[in-house]
Amino acid sequence: MGLIRKIYIFCNIVMSVEGWAPKLPEEKEMTTNYSGMSLRKVPTLAPATITLDLSHNFLFQLQNSDFLSVSKLKALIASHNRIQQLDIKIFEFNKELRYLDLSHNRLKVVTWYSLTALRHLDLSFNDFETVPIGEEIGNMTQLETLGLSGAKIQKSDFQKIAHLYLNTVFFGLRSLSHYEEGSLPLLNTTKLHIILPMNIHFWVLLRDGLKTSRILQMTNIDGKIDVPGNDLLLIFQFVWHTSVEYFQIQEMTFGGQVYLDNSFDYTNTVMRTVRLEHVHLRVFSIPQDTIYLLFTRMDIENLTLSDAKMPHMLFPNSPKSFRYLNFANNILTDELFKNPIQLPYLNTLILKGNKLETLSLVSCFANHTALMYLDLSQNLLQHINDENCLWPETLVHMNLSSNKFADSVFRCLPRNIQILDLNYNNIQSVPKEITHLKSLRELNIAVNFLTDLPECSHLRKLSVLNIEMNLILSPSLEFFQSCQEVKTLNAGKNPFRCTCELRNFIQLEKYSKGMMVGWPDSYICEYPLNLKGTLLKDVYLSELSCNTALLIVTIVVLLLILMMPVAVCFLRFDVPWYFRMLGQLMQTWHRARKAAQEQPRRNIQFHAFISYSAHDSLWVKNELVPNLEKEDGSVLICLCERNFDPGKSITENIINCIEKSYKSIFVLSPNFVQSEWCHYELYCHENSDHIILLLLEPIPLYCIPTHFHRLKALLEKKAYLEWPKDRRKCGLFWANLRIAISANLTDIREMCELQTFTELSEESRGSAVSLIRTECV
C-alpha cells in the first residue's frame, strides 16, 4: 500500500467541448501549409518540405507517389479529410517521418507497415469497427503518443502493444458498442485520455482507467452529461478509497432524487485535491446544507467548487486541514462569514465572482487563518472608514479588482501586503497619510479615476506600478523624486496633456530603458488638440522652452553677447555723439520750419551774426566762415571786423548786426567766457530762440563766472552744437549748422539793395554802406 500511495494518479471526469490537439515537433526547416484549401488530391510538393499540413480538405485517399519527392518529411497532418482506407506502406520511403496525424477521417481499414522512426501516431475519431492495432505497431519502439478509435474495445487489441512504454494513449470514440473489462489495464502508459460518446455508462471504463495509468482523463466532447444525483456520491465514495490523489469533475449536472445519510466513509484515503468546476446540483428534495457539508467534511488539502451557482457554504465546527479553497464564480454573500470557520492552515482562498459586500467582515475571518493569497475580485465589496480590519501577518498577495472600492480601501489593507491588485474600482488617489504599506512591491491600480501618479514616500519598496487607463494628464514631479525604486511602470492609455509639465515623464523612458510597459504605442497625447493622437516619443519639448530660469539666463547671455559688439561700436565710432547730433538736427529742422512760417523781420540782411573771442578768430576765419559761405553765396555771414560801421560805437555796431541777422552764432570756449564783449553780445539777445550755441571746446560749468548766469542757464537748458575733434564727423556738424541758420533771404537781398541805394545820399555813412552793399551782393 505504501508504494501505491506514492503513485500520483490523476482522475479527471470532464464533460466539455474539448479537442485533443497534440503539439507538432518543433522544426526550423521548411513548412508547407495546404490546410483548408478544398484539395481533392495531394498537390506537387517541394523536395525540401519537412512539415506538411493537409488538414481540413476533401482528400479521399493518399498514394505512394504523393510523398516520393519529400524524402525528408518529418511531420504529416492529414486530419479532417474523407480518407476511408490507408496503406501505411506509402510512407516506406519517408524514413524520417516522426509525426503522423490521420484523425477525424472515415478510416475503416488500415494496412500496417512498420515506421521505426515514428513517435506520434493519431488514428482517433475514425470509423473502425475494432481498435486498429497491428503487429507492426509493436515494432515501433520510438512511439510515445498513440491515438486510437473503434466501436469495440477488447483485450486482444492491446496485447500486441502491451510491451511498449507509451507516454500518452488517447481514445477518440465516435461510438462504443462493446468494451471487454480488463482491456485498458493491458496498456503501459503514463496518461490515458478517453473522449466518450454520448449516453455511455462510464463506470467500467472508470474502474479500468484507474488501474491503467497514473493520469486518467475522461471527456465528453458533445455536451453535458446529466447524471443521477446519487451517482455523485457513488463516484466520490468509489474514488475515495483508491490511490487517486487528485480528483476533478467538470461540466456535469447532477439531478433527480438524492438520498444522503451519514454513511459516507471519509477514512482510508490518499485524496489530496478535489475539483468540481461547472458542476450543477439540481437537488430539491434534500437540504442544501447536507450537500455543502459533504465536501467541507473532507479532510483534504485542496477543494475547488467553482461555477456551481452555490448561494452558501457551510463548514463543520471542528478545524479542517484545507490549505487551498476555491469558491469562484458562485453567488456567495456575506452570510458565508457570519458563523465561525476554523481553517487554521488555509493559505489560499479564492472567492472571485461572488456577491460579497463588506471587506472588514472578510478580514475578521481571514485573521484566524494562515492566508498568504486572497482573491476577492469581481464582487461588490466596499470599505467604510470606521470599520476595523484585522488581517493575518502572513497575507502578502491580494486581488481586490473589479469591486466598488474608493480611496478608503487603503486603510483596510494588511500590513505585510506585497502584491496588490485594485484595478477596476473607484479610486481617485493613493492617500499620503497611509504609512503602513512599507512592504508593498507591486501595485495594480489600473482603470480607476486617478489624476496623478502616486508619490512613494509611504511606499518605499514599490518596484512595479500599473496605473494605465486612469485620468492622468501630466504626472507631477513628486513621483520622479520619491519613486526611485520603481523599475516597471505601466502608465499607458491615459489622456496625456503634452505640454512642458510632461517633459520629465517623456524622458523617463530615455534614461530608464525598458521601464515603461507598452512604450511607445500606449502613450498617446490627448491634449492639446493639435497634438491629439501623437505618440509621446514623437513630441519634442526642449529644455530651453520648458525651463523659465534657463530661458531668462539664455536671453540675458545672448543680449550681453549681442550688446558687446554694439558697445564696442558705440565706443569706437562715438555713436552716442551721432545720435545726439541727429536729435539736434531734427529739433533744428523743426524749429527752422516753424520759423519759416513766421513773417520775417524786414530789416534782416544776414543769415547769422558770429560772436567769438579774438583768441578763436583763426578757427572762425579758417573753418567756420569758409564752410558756411562757400562759393554759391547761399549763406550770408556777419562778422564784426568785416561788417562793423567805423563811424559807430562798438555797442551800436553789435546791436545793429544782431538786428540785421536771422540767427546769432556764439562760438563758446574758455576764451569766450573770459571776454566781457562776448558776454555783452549774449545779453543783447532778448529771444533765446535766435541763439545758436557752438561749443568749440568743453566748458565746465564751474569755470563760468557767477555774473555769466545767462550763459550758464543757456548751457543747462538749451541744446548746443559741439565741434567734433574727429574730422569724419564734420559733415554732419556743418549740415546741422546750415539747417539751423537756413532762411529765404531773397526778399531781404532786394531790401538790402534798396536800403543801400537810399543810404548813398548820406555822405557820413558812405564807407560803411559800400561795405554792406558789397557783402549783400
ROSEKOL-959990 format. One record per residue (C-alpha): residue in three letters; x, y, z. Coordinates in steps of 0.25 Angstrom, whole numbers, padded with zeros to 4 digits, always signed. Example, Ala and Ser with C-alpha at 12.3 -4.5 7.8 and 13.67 -1.06 7.14 Angstrom:
2
ALA+0049-0018+0031
SER+0055-0004+0029
// end
This chain:
777
MET+0000+0000+0000
GLY+0012+0010+0003
LEU+0017+0008-0011
ILE+0003+0011-0017
ARG+0001+0023-0009
LYS+0014+0029-0015
ILE+0008+0027-0029
TYR+0001+0040-0033
ILE-0012+0037-0040
PHE-0020+0048-0047
CYS-0035+0044-0049
ASN-0042+0054-0058
ILE-0056+0052-0062
VAL-0058+0064-0071
MET-0071+0067-0080
SER-0067+0079-0088
VAL-0065+0083-0103
GLU-0050+0080-0103
GLY-0042+0074-0115
TRP-0029+0067-0113
ALA-0018+0075-0121
PRO-0004+0069-0118
LYS+0007+0079-0122
LEU+0015+0077-0134
PRO+0030+0075-0133
GLU+0038+0088-0133
GLU+0044+0089-0147
LYS+0052+0101-0152
GLU+0052+0095-0167
MET+0042+0097-0178
THR+0027+0096-0174
THR+0017+0095-0185
ASN+0002+0098-0181
TYR-0009+0094-0190
SER-0019+0094-0179
GLY-0034+0098-0183
MET-0031+0099-0198
SER-0042+0089-0202
LEU-0032+0080-0208
ARG-0037+0067-0214
LYS-0023+0061-0217
VAL-0009+0064-0211
PRO-0002+0075-0219
THR+0012+0074-0224
LEU+0021+0076-0212
ALA+0035+0083-0211
PRO+0046+0073-0208
ALA+0051+0082-0196
THR+0037+0080-0189
ILE+0039+0076-0175
THR+0025+0079-0169
LEU+0013+0077-0177
ASP-0001+0081-0173
LEU-0012+0075-0182
SER-0023+0076-0171
HIS-0038+0081-0174
ASN-0039+0077-0189
PHE-0046+0067-0197
LEU-0036+0056-0199
PHE-0041+0042-0201
GLN-0028+0035-0202
LEU-0013+0036-0200
GLN-0004+0029-0210
ASN+0011+0025-0210
SER+0014+0035-0222
ASP+0009+0047-0213
PHE+0021+0046-0204
LEU+0032+0041-0212
SER+0038+0055-0214
VAL+0039+0058-0200
SER+0049+0048-0194
LYS+0052+0058-0182
LEU+0038+0059-0178
LYS+0037+0058-0163
ALA+0022+0062-0160
LEU+0009+0060-0167
ILE-0004+0065-0163
ALA-0016+0059-0171
SER-0027+0061-0161
HIS-0041+0065-0164
ASN-0042+0059-0178
ARG-0050+0048-0184
ILE-0040+0037-0185
GLN-0046+0023-0184
GLN-0035+0013-0185
LEU-0020+0015-0184
ASP-0007+0006-0186
ILE+0004+0011-0177
LYS+0014+0006-0187
ILE+0012+0018-0195
PHE+0022+0025-0185
GLU+0033+0014-0187
PHE+0042+0024-0193
ASN+0040+0035-0183
LYS+0050+0029-0173
GLU+0050+0042-0164
LEU+0035+0042-0162
ARG+0032+0044-0147
TYR+0019+0051-0146
LEU+0006+0045-0154
ASP-0008+0051-0151
LEU-0019+0044-0158
SER-0030+0047-0148
HIS-0044+0051-0152
ASN-0045+0044-0165
ARG-0054+0032-0169
LEU-0044+0021-0168
LYS-0049+0007-0167
VAL-0037-0001-0172
VAL-0022+0001-0169
THR-0011-0008-0175
TRP+0001-0007-0166
TYR+0015-0005-0169
SER+0026-0002-0158
LEU+0031+0012-0158
THR+0042+0011-0148
ALA+0045+0026-0146
LEU+0030+0029-0143
ARG+0028+0035-0129
HIS+0013+0041-0131
LEU+0002+0033-0138
ASP-0012+0038-0137
LEU-0024+0030-0143
SER-0035+0035-0133
PHE-0049+0039-0138
ASN-0050+0029-0150
ASP-0060+0018-0153
PHE-0052+0006-0149
GLU-0061-0006-0144
THR-0050-0010-0135
VAL-0037-0003-0130
PRO-0027-0004-0142
ILE-0015-0009-0135
GLY-0005-0018-0144
GLU+0007-0026-0140
GLU+0015-0015-0147
ILE+0012-0005-0137
GLY+0018-0014-0127
ASN+0031-0012-0134
MET+0031+0004-0134
THR+0039+0005-0121
GLN+0041+0020-0123
LEU+0026+0022-0121
GLU+0022+0031-0110
THR+0007+0036-0113
LEU-0003+0027-0119
GLY-0017+0032-0123
LEU-0028+0021-0125
SER-0043+0019-0128
GLY-0052+0007-0130
ALA-0067+0003-0127
LYS-0062-0009-0120
ILE-0050-0010-0110
GLN-0045-0024-0106
LYS-0033-0029-0099
SER-0027-0036-0111
ASP-0025-0022-0118
PHE-0016-0017-0107
GLN-0008-0030-0105
LYS+0001-0027-0117
ILE+0006-0014-0111
ALA+0006-0017-0096
HIS+0021-0017-0096
LEU+0022-0003-0102
TYR+0024+0008-0091
LEU+0016+0020-0096
ASN+0015+0034-0091
THR+0000+0036-0095
VAL-0011+0027-0101
PHE-0023+0035-0106
PHE-0037+0029-0109
GLY-0045+0038-0118
LEU-0058+0030-0119
ARG-0070+0033-0128
SER-0077+0021-0123
LEU-0075+0010-0113
SER-0083-0003-0115
HIS-0075-0012-0107
TYR-0064-0012-0096
GLU-0057-0024-0091
GLU-0054-0022-0076
GLY-0039-0022-0073
SER-0035-0017-0087
LEU-0030-0004-0083
PRO-0020-0009-0071
LEU-0012-0016-0082
LEU-0007-0003-0087
ASN+0006+0002-0081
THR+0004+0017-0082
THR+0006+0029-0072
LYS-0006+0037-0077
LEU-0019+0031-0082
HIS-0029+0041-0089
ILE-0043+0036-0093
ILE-0053+0044-0100
LEU-0066+0037-0098
PRO-0078+0037-0108
MET-0091+0041-0103
ASN-0100+0033-0093
ILE-0090+0023-0090
HIS-0088+0017-0076
PHE-0074+0020-0071
TRP-0073+0012-0059
VAL-0065+0000-0065
LEU-0056+0010-0072
LEU-0054+0018-0060
ARG-0050+0006-0051
ASP-0041+0000-0062
GLY-0035+0014-0065
LEU-0031+0016-0050
LYS-0023+0003-0052
THR-0017+0006-0065
SER-0009+0019-0063
ARG-0005+0030-0053
ILE-0013+0040-0060
LEU-0027+0038-0065
GLN-0035+0048-0073
MET-0049+0045-0077
THR-0056+0055-0086
ASN-0069+0056-0094
ILE-0068+0066-0106
ASP-0082+0066-0110
GLY-0089+0073-0098
LYS-0092+0072-0083
ILE-0096+0059-0076
ASP-0108+0058-0067
VAL-0104+0048-0056
PRO-0114+0044-0045
GLY-0111+0051-0032
ASN-0108+0038-0024
ASP-0097+0035-0035
LEU-0089+0047-0030
LEU-0088+0040-0016
LEU-0084+0027-0022
ILE-0073+0033-0031
PHE-0067+0040-0019
GLN-0068+0028-0010
PHE-0062+0019-0021
VAL-0050+0028-0023
TRP-0049+0032-0009
HIS-0043+0018-0005
THR-0034+0017-0018
SER-0020+0022-0020
VAL-0025+0035-0026
GLU-0019+0048-0020
TYR-0025+0058-0030
PHE-0040+0057-0034
GLN-0047+0066-0044
ILE-0061+0067-0049
GLN-0064+0078-0060
GLU-0077+0081-0068
MET-0086+0071-0061
THR-0101+0073-0056
PHE-0105+0064-0044
GLY-0121+0063-0043
GLY-0132+0055-0038
GLN-0134+0050-0024
VAL-0122+0049-0015
TYR-0123+0041-0002
LEU-0112+0045+0007
ASP-0109+0039+0021
ASN-0096+0039+0029
SER-0091+0026+0023
PHE-0080+0033+0015
ASP-0067+0027+0019
TYR-0056+0039+0020
THR-0045+0029+0025
ASN-0034+0022+0018
THR-0031+0031+0006
VAL-0019+0037+0000
MET-0028+0048-0007
ARG-0022+0062-0006
THR-0029+0070-0017
VAL-0044+0071-0021
ARG-0048+0080-0032
LEU-0063+0082-0037
GLU-0064+0092-0048
HIS-0076+0096-0055
VAL-0084+0085-0047
HIS-0098+0088-0045
LEU-0106+0081-0034
ARG-0121+0081-0038
VAL-0125+0076-0024
PHE-0138+0080-0018
SER-0143+0068-0008
ILE-0131+0070+0002
PRO-0126+0082+0010
GLN-0115+0089+0003
ASP-0106+0089+0015
THR-0105+0074+0014
ILE-0098+0075+0000
TYR-0089+0086+0005
LEU-0084+0078+0017
LEU-0081+0066+0009
PHE-0070+0074+0003
THR-0065+0082+0015
ARG-0064+0070+0024
MET-0053+0064+0015
ASP-0040+0065+0022
ILE-0032+0069+0009
GLU-0023+0080+0005
ASN-0029+0086-0007
LEU-0044+0088-0010
THR-0050+0095-0022
LEU-0065+0097-0024
SER-0066+0107-0035
ASP-0076+0112-0045
ALA-0087+0104-0038
LYS-0097+0115-0034
MET-0095+0112-0019
PRO-0103+0122-0011
HIS-0096+0118+0002
MET-0085+0109+0008
LEU-0085+0102+0022
PHE-0073+0097+0030
PRO-0072+0087+0041
ASN-0069+0092+0055
SER-0056+0085+0056
PRO-0043+0090+0050
LYS-0040+0085+0036
SER-0027+0083+0028
PHE-0031+0091+0016
ARG-0019+0099+0010
TYR-0026+0103-0003
LEU-0041+0107-0005
ASN-0046+0112-0018
PHE-0061+0116-0018
ALA-0060+0125-0030
ASN-0072+0129-0039
ASN-0083+0125-0029
ILE-0093+0134-0023
LEU-0088+0134-0008
THR-0091+0146+0001
ASP-0086+0152+0014
GLU-0094+0141+0021
LEU-0082+0132+0018
PHE-0075+0138+0029
LYS-0086+0140+0039
ASN-0082+0127+0046
PRO-0068+0124+0052
ILE-0060+0116+0042
GLN-0048+0108+0047
LEU-0037+0107+0036
PRO-0024+0110+0043
TYR-0015+0104+0031
LEU-0022+0111+0020
ASN-0012+0119+0011
THR-0020+0121-0002
LEU-0035+0126-0003
ILE-0041+0129-0016
LEU-0055+0136-0015
LYS-0055+0142-0029
GLY-0068+0146-0035
ASN-0078+0145-0024
LYS-0087+0155-0017
LEU-0079+0159-0005
GLU-0080+0173+0000
THR-0072+0176+0013
LEU-0057+0175+0013
SER-0056+0177+0028
LEU-0064+0164+0030
VAL-0055+0156+0021
SER-0043+0161+0029
CYS-0049+0156+0042
PHE-0050+0142+0036
ALA-0036+0143+0030
ASN-0029+0147+0043
HIS-0031+0133+0048
THR-0024+0127+0037
ALA-0010+0126+0031
LEU-0015+0132+0018
MET-0004+0137+0008
TYR-0012+0139-0004
LEU-0027+0144-0005
ASP-0035+0147-0017
LEU-0047+0155-0015
SER-0048+0161-0029
GLN-0062+0163-0037
ASN-0070+0165-0024
LEU-0078+0177-0019
LEU-0068+0180-0008
GLN-0067+0193-0001
HIS-0060+0199+0011
ILE-0065+0209+0021
ASN-0055+0218+0029
ASP-0059+0214+0043
GLU-0059+0199+0040
ASN-0047+0191+0047
CYS-0039+0182+0038
LEU-0031+0170+0044
TRP-0022+0162+0035
PRO-0012+0151+0038
GLU+0002+0155+0037
THR+0004+0144+0026
LEU-0004+0151+0016
VAL+0005+0156+0005
HIS-0004+0155-0008
MET-0018+0161-0010
ASN-0027+0163-0022
LEU-0037+0173-0020
SER-0040+0177-0034
SER-0054+0179-0040
ASN-0061+0184-0027
LYS-0066+0197-0022
PHE-0054+0202-0014
ALA-0051+0217-0012
ASP-0039+0223-0006
SER-0043+0218+0008
VAL-0039+0203+0004
PHE-0024+0207+0007
ARG-0028+0208+0022
CYS-0032+0193+0021
LEU-0020+0186+0016
PRO-0011+0176+0022
ARG+0002+0182+0028
ASN+0011+0172+0021
ILE+0004+0172+0007
GLN+0014+0171-0004
ILE+0005+0169-0017
LEU-0008+0177-0018
ASP-0018+0178-0030
LEU-0028+0189-0029
ASN-0031+0191-0044
TYR-0046+0194-0048
ASN-0050+0201-0035
ASN-0054+0216-0032
ILE-0041+0220-0026
GLN-0037+0235-0028
SER-0024+0236-0021
VAL-0014+0228-0012
PRO-0015+0235+0001
LYS-0001+0240+0006
GLU-0004+0238+0021
ILE-0005+0223+0019
THR+0009+0219+0025
HIS+0007+0204+0028
LEU+0009+0198+0014
LYS+0024+0198+0015
SER+0025+0184+0009
LEU+0017+0187-0004
ARG+0025+0183-0016
GLU+0015+0182-0027
LEU+0002+0191-0029
ASN-0008+0190-0040
ILE-0017+0201-0039
ALA-0021+0202-0054
VAL-0035+0206-0059
ASN-0039+0216-0047
PHE-0040+0231-0046
LEU-0026+0235-0042
THR-0021+0249-0048
ASP-0007+0247-0044
LEU+0004+0237-0041
PRO+0005+0233-0026
GLU+0017+0238-0019
CYS+0025+0227-0011
SER+0029+0233+0002
HIS+0020+0223+0009
LEU+0022+0212-0002
ARG+0037+0211-0001
LYS+0039+0197-0007
LEU+0029+0199-0018
SER+0036+0194-0031
VAL+0024+0190-0040
LEU+0013+0200-0043
ASN+0001+0199-0053
ILE-0007+0211-0054
GLU-0012+0211-0068
MET-0025+0215-0073
ASN-0027+0226-0062
LEU-0029+0241-0064
ILE-0014+0245-0063
LEU-0011+0258-0071
SER+0002+0262-0066
PRO+0010+0253-0055
SER+0015+0262-0044
LEU+0030+0263-0040
GLU+0027+0256-0027
PHE+0026+0243-0034
PHE+0040+0244-0040
GLN+0046+0250-0027
SER+0040+0239-0018
CYS+0039+0227-0026
GLN+0053+0223-0029
GLU+0051+0208-0026
VAL+0040+0207-0037
LYS+0046+0198-0048
THR+0034+0195-0056
LEU+0023+0205-0059
ASN+0011+0203-0068
ALA+0004+0217-0069
GLY-0001+0215-0084
LYS-0015+0219-0089
ASN-0016+0231-0081
PRO-0021+0245-0086
PHE-0007+0251-0086
ARG-0006+0266-0088
CYS+0007+0268-0096
THR+0012+0281-0090
CYS+0025+0285-0082
GLU+0019+0278-0070
LEU+0020+0265-0077
ARG+0035+0266-0081
ASN+0041+0259-0069
PHE+0031+0247-0071
ILE+0035+0246-0086
GLN+0049+0246-0083
LEU+0047+0235-0073
GLU+0048+0224-0083
LYS+0060+0230-0089
TYR+0068+0229-0076
SER+0062+0216-0071
LYS+0061+0207-0083
GLY+0050+0197-0083
MET+0044+0203-0070
MET+0031+0207-0077
VAL+0022+0196-0081
GLY+0015+0197-0094
TRP+0024+0208-0099
PRO+0022+0215-0108
ASP+0009+0210-0114
SER+0001+0212-0102
TYR+0006+0226-0099
ILE-0002+0236-0107
CYS-0005+0251-0106
GLU-0019+0255-0103
TYR-0017+0270-0101
PRO-0015+0280-0107
LEU-0023+0277-0119
ASN-0012+0280-0129
LEU-0004+0268-0123
LYS-0016+0259-0121
GLY-0012+0245-0126
THR+0003+0247-0126
LEU+0012+0237-0119
LEU+0019+0243-0107
LYS+0032+0239-0112
ASP+0030+0248-0124
VAL+0027+0260-0116
TYR+0039+0270-0115
LEU+0039+0279-0103
SER+0052+0286-0102
GLU+0059+0289-0088
LEU+0060+0303-0092
SER+0045+0305-0095
CYS+0041+0298-0082
ASN+0051+0304-0072
THR+0047+0318-0069
ALA+0060+0321-0061
LEU+0069+0315-0072
LEU+0061+0323-0083
ILE+0063+0336-0075
VAL+0078+0333-0074
THR+0080+0329-0088
ILE+0073+0342-0093
VAL+0082+0351-0084
VAL+0094+0344-0088
LEU+0090+0346-0103
LEU+0087+0360-0101
LEU+0100+0362-0094
ILE+0107+0355-0106
LEU+0100+0364-0115
MET+0102+0377-0107
MET+0117+0375-0106
PRO+0120+0378-0121
VAL+0109+0389-0121
ALA+0116+0395-0109
VAL+0130+0394-0116
CYS+0124+0401-0128
PHE+0118+0411-0119
LEU+0131+0414-0112
ARG+0139+0412-0125
PHE+0131+0421-0134
ASP+0125+0430-0124
VAL+0111+0426-0127
PRO+0105+0434-0116
TRP+0110+0447-0122
TYR+0104+0444-0135
PHE+0090+0441-0128
ARG+0091+0454-0121
MET+0095+0461-0133
LEU+0083+0455-0141
GLY+0074+0459-0130
GLN+0079+0473-0130
LEU+0077+0473-0145
MET+0063+0468-0144
GLN+0060+0479-0134
THR+0067+0490-0142
TRP+0060+0485-0155
HIS+0046+0486-0147
ARG+0050+0500-0142
ALA+0054+0505-0155
ARG+0041+0500-0162
LYS+0033+0507-0151
ALA+0041+0520-0152
ALA+0040+0520-0168
GLN+0025+0520-0166
GLU+0026+0533-0157
GLN+0027+0547-0164
PRO+0042+0550-0165
ARG+0047+0563-0160
ARG+0048+0574-0171
ASN+0062+0578-0167
ILE+0069+0564-0168
GLN+0081+0564-0177
PHE+0090+0553-0172
HIS+0087+0538-0168
ALA+0096+0539-0156
PHE+0104+0548-0147
ILE+0116+0541-0141
SER+0121+0545-0127
TYR+0134+0539-0123
SER+0147+0542-0115
ALA+0159+0548-0122
HIS+0167+0536-0118
ASP+0157+0527-0126
SER+0158+0536-0139
LEU+0167+0527-0147
TRP+0157+0515-0145
VAL+0145+0525-0149
LYS+0152+0530-0161
ASN+0158+0517-0166
GLU+0147+0507-0162
LEU+0134+0513-0159
VAL+0133+0524-0169
PRO+0138+0517-0182
ASN+0129+0505-0179
LEU+0117+0513-0177
GLU+0118+0523-0189
LYS+0125+0514-0199
GLU+0125+0519-0214
ASP+0110+0519-0216
GLY+0107+0530-0207
SER+0095+0523-0201
VAL+0099+0527-0187
LEU+0102+0542-0182
ILE+0110+0543-0170
CYS+0112+0556-0162
LEU+0126+0558-0155
CYS+0130+0569-0146
GLU+0143+0572-0153
ARG+0137+0571-0167
ASN+0123+0577-0165
PHE+0124+0587-0154
ASP+0122+0602-0157
PRO+0134+0610-0154
GLY+0126+0622-0151
LYS+0118+0616-0139
SER+0122+0611-0126
ILE+0125+0596-0123
THR+0112+0595-0115
GLU+0104+0601-0127
ASN+0110+0592-0137
ILE+0107+0580-0128
ILE+0093+0583-0127
ASN+0092+0587-0142
CYS+0098+0574-0146
ILE+0089+0565-0137
GLU+0077+0572-0142
LYS+0081+0570-0157
SER+0084+0555-0155
TYR+0074+0544-0155
LYS+0082+0536-0144
SER+0094+0539-0135
ILE+0105+0528-0134
PHE+0112+0529-0121
VAL+0126+0521-0122
LEU+0127+0516-0108
SER+0141+0513-0102
PRO+0148+0517-0089
ASN+0153+0529-0097
PHE+0139+0533-0099
VAL+0136+0532-0084
GLN+0147+0542-0081
SER+0142+0552-0091
GLU+0134+0563-0086
TRP+0129+0568-0100
CYS+0125+0553-0103
HIS+0117+0554-0090
TYR+0111+0567-0095
GLU+0107+0561-0108
LEU+0100+0550-0102
TYR+0092+0559-0093
CYS+0087+0567-0105
HIS+0078+0556-0110
GLU+0064+0557-0104
ASN+0059+0544-0110
SER+0068+0531-0108
ASP+0061+0524-0120
HIS+0070+0532-0129
ILE+0083+0528-0122
ILE+0092+0516-0127
LEU+0102+0511-0117
LEU+0114+0505-0123
LEU+0123+0499-0113
LEU+0137+0499-0119
GLU+0144+0494-0106
PRO+0138+0488-0094
ILE+0134+0498-0083
PRO+0131+0492-0069
LEU+0120+0500-0062
TYR+0128+0503-0050
CYS+0138+0510-0059
ILE+0127+0520-0063
PRO+0128+0533-0055
THR+0116+0535-0046
HIS+0112+0548-0053
PHE+0111+0540-0066
HIS+0098+0534-0061
ARG+0091+0535-0074
LEU+0101+0527-0081
LYS+0101+0517-0070
ALA+0086+0516-0071
LEU+0086+0514-0086
LEU+0096+0503-0085
GLU+0088+0496-0075
LYS+0074+0496-0083
LYS+0078+0499-0098
ALA+0084+0489-0107
TYR+0097+0493-0114
LEU+0106+0488-0125
GLU+0119+0482-0121
TRP+0131+0484-0131
PRO+0136+0469-0133
LYS+0150+0466-0132
ASP+0149+0455-0142
ARG+0149+0461-0156
ARG+0140+0450-0161
LYS+0129+0455-0153
CYS+0130+0470-0158
GLY+0120+0467-0170
LEU+0108+0464-0160
PHE+0113+0476-0152
TRP+0112+0486-0164
ALA+0099+0480-0169
ASN+0093+0482-0155
LEU+0098+0497-0154
ARG+0094+0501-0168
ILE+0080+0496-0165
ALA+0079+0504-0152
ILE+0082+0517-0159
SER+0075+0514-0172
ALA+0065+0524-0177
ASN+0059+0530-0190
LEU+0066+0543-0191
THR+0062+0547-0206
ASP+0053+0558-0201
ILE+0064+0562-0191
ARG+0074+0564-0203
GLU+0065+0573-0210
MET+0062+0581-0198
CYS+0077+0581-0195
GLU+0079+0587-0209
LEU+0068+0597-0207
GLN+0074+0601-0194
THR+0088+0603-0199
PHE+0083+0612-0211
THR+0076+0621-0200
GLU+0088+0622-0191
LEU+0097+0626-0203
SER+0092+0640-0201
GLU+0097+0641-0187
GLU+0111+0645-0188
SER+0114+0642-0174
ARG+0111+0627-0176
GLY+0118+0625-0189
SER+0129+0616-0186
ALA+0121+0607-0177
VAL+0109+0606-0187
SER+0119+0602-0198
LEU+0124+0590-0189
ILE+0110+0585-0186
ARG+0105+0586-0200
THR+0117+0579-0205
GLU+0114+0567-0195
CYS+0100+0567-0199
VAL+0103+0566-0214
// end
